[in-house]
């Protein structure tokens, strides 16, 4: 597939708390590369589950990319990747092999059933903001116009994810 990149940076959040979590994230990134030009990938962070708390901790990462797909088609591809990696949707906040969310698409705003950009709870989730501001600490939320690092810096110690020691080369980048 020949890609014609667009100027908007797209940020995708990745999370896993079942199976080999780091491997699930690596496999998802490799699949995402088929539909995009991957620019950067954050390190991996560990976080506590939200909502349904009696489940394993999550590993999380964020990747920055460009794609020639529109947001709806890209979302379909992300859902296809989730399904192929074993995700089943049993209930809200259920444990999962992989979770892929479009966080930002440049300054675009979409609020439709099935697709909301920017991600509606992004600014309240340390496991999203930690890896996101690692990639680009200057990102501004398209709605509030506040730098995302301000939201992240307002979190207490227990609301921030912990960066774990997984080599960047494991995620397909140079160390």
Buried (B, 14 or more C-beta within 10 A) or exposed (E): EEEEEBEEBBBBBBBBBBBEBBBBBBBBBEBBEEBBBBBBBBBBBBBBBEEEEEBEBBBBBBBBBBBBBEBEEBBEBBBEBBEEBEBEEEEEEBBBBBBBBBBBBBBEEBEEEEEBBBBEEBBEBBBBBBBBBBBBEEBBBBEEEEBBBBBBEEBEEEBBBBBEEBEBEBBEBEE
